Amino acid sequence: MRNKSRLSALVISIIAIFISAFVLYNNFKDTVSPDSAPQPTVSAPVKTKALDITVTDQSESVVNLSDFLGKGVVLNFWASWCPPCREEMPHFDKLSKEYGDVVFMMVDLTDGSRETKEKAFSYIEESGYSFDIYFDLDGSAARTYRIQSIPTTVFVDKEGNISYKKIGAISESQLKSNIEKIR
């Protein structure tokens, strides 16, 4: 008898589960369709806004990165004593002539001892480069962009967003490719 009552209880429980599942299915089958089911969201990449910096130009006038909003900017941090910086300078000079609609901010990290304005001017003049140079006299521009090693090149698009950042020497083809993206 005991086994019969256990078996009856088990059968009743199984029937109750099926009935509950049937009722739940019928109640909710029309509320979620493939079209109304939550879809994974796809978002565009988040653009990083370029931080403004203040440097001085060759005539000692104050210049801000934000002065060039609306134009693509190639922001290069360098020093005349840096071999990889010297290696990439011909590319910057060549492409600065080729891409007149893009601003080349060649920011010399002038610390007053190892790198001075005079050393930078001398190097640029001796090499025959024609691009404009800017000076980070107090290191604030380098700190703003967390420059840990030079050369470092930052590409800023017309809307003021960072498109790409390259730490280390950049090849002419890399430079050209990234310039095309910010024009």
N, C-alpha and C positions, 0 to 999 in steps of 0.2 A: 503494500500500500504506500509505503513511504516513497518508494521509487516512482510510483505512478504520480504522486502529488508533486514531486520534484520535476518530473518530466512535463507535467501539465503547467507548472509555473514557468519552466523554461520555454515552452511553446507559446504561452501567453506573452512572455517578455519579448520574444522574437517578433511576434505579430504586432505588439505595441510599438516596437522600434520601426518596423516597416510602415505602419500606419503613420507614425510621427514623421518619418522621412518623406512619405508621400504628401502629407499635408504641408510640410515646410516647402517642399519642391513646388507644389502648386501655388502656394502663397507668394513665392519669390521669383518664379521663373520668368515673369514678365517685367520685373523691376530692373534686372540687369541683363542687358543685351550686349553683344560684342561692340556695338556702336557707342553704348553709354558707359561701358567699363572704363575705369580710369586708364589713361594712356600715359606712357612715360613721356616726360617733357624733354624736349631738345632745346637747348639754349645756345645762343651765339657765344663765342668766347668773350670773356670779360676783358675789356681793354684797360690797360693801366695808364692813367693820366701821367704825363711827364711832369716832374716837379720843376718849378721855376728855379733858376740860378741867376746870380749876378756876378759878372766878370767885368774886366776892363779890356778895352780894345787897344790897338797900337798907339792911339793918340790919347790914351788914358781916360777916355769917356766910359761911363758906366753903360753896360749892355746887359739886358735880361734875355733869357731864352724866350720868354713870353712875347718879346718884341717881334718875334718871327712867326707868331700864330697865323695860320693861313698858308704857310709854306712848309715844305718838307725840310727837316733839319738833320744833318749828320753832325752829331756831337762827339768829338774825339778828344779823349784825355791823353796827354803825351808829355814827354820831356826830351830835351835835346840829348841828354846823356844815355837815353834808353835805346839799346840796339834794335829791339823789335819795332820800336816807334820809328826809328830811322828807316828801317826796311820797308815799312808800309807808306811812308810819306810820298814817294813818287806816284802811288796810286791815287792818293787824295789830291795831289796837285793836278794830275791828268784829268780826273773825273770832275774836279771842281770847275775846270774850264769847259768840260763837255756838258755839264748839267748846271747851266746858269740859273735855272728856276729853283734850285735847291740851295739852301744855306749850309755852308760848311763852317761849323764853329770848332776850330782847332784850338782847344783849351790847354795851354801850357801850365803844368803844375809848378808854379813858381814859388819855391820855398825861401828864396833869399840867400841861400848858401850853395847847395849843390846845383840848383837851377835858378838862374836869374833872368830877368828880362833881357839883359845884354847878351847872355849866352844864347837865348832863344832867337833873338834878332839876328845874331851873328850866324847861327846855324841856318836859318831860313834864307838869309841873304846869300851866304856862300853856296847853298844848294840850288839857288835860283828859283825857289818856290814862290808862287804868286798868290796863294790863298791868304785870307786874313787870319791872323792869330789873335787869340784872346788870352788873358792872364787870370788865373785863379790865385790871387796874391795871398789870401788868408786860408786857403784850403776848404772854404765853405762849399764850393761847387763839388769838389771831390767827396766831401762828407755827405752831401745831399744825395749823390748817386752811389754812395758806399763803394768808392773806388778802392780796391785792395791791391790791384796790380795794373800796370800800364804796359802797353796801350789798352784802352777800353773804348769801344765805339758804341754809341747809342743812336738808334734811328727813330726819329720822331715824325709822325705823319702830320698832315695839314691841320687836323683837328686837335693836335697837341697830345696825341697818344703815343706811347712807346710801341713801336712795331717790332723791334729786335734789339738785343744787346749782345755784343761780342766782346769777350774778354780775351786779350791776346791779339797778336798781329792778325790783320785781315787781308785776305787775298784780293786782287783786283776784281775777280769774278764775283766773290762774295759781296764786296762793296757795291758793285754795279747792280747786282741782283736785288739787294736791299734798298738801294736808292730808287729803283723802279717801283718798289712797293709803297714808297712814301710820296711820290710825285703827285 
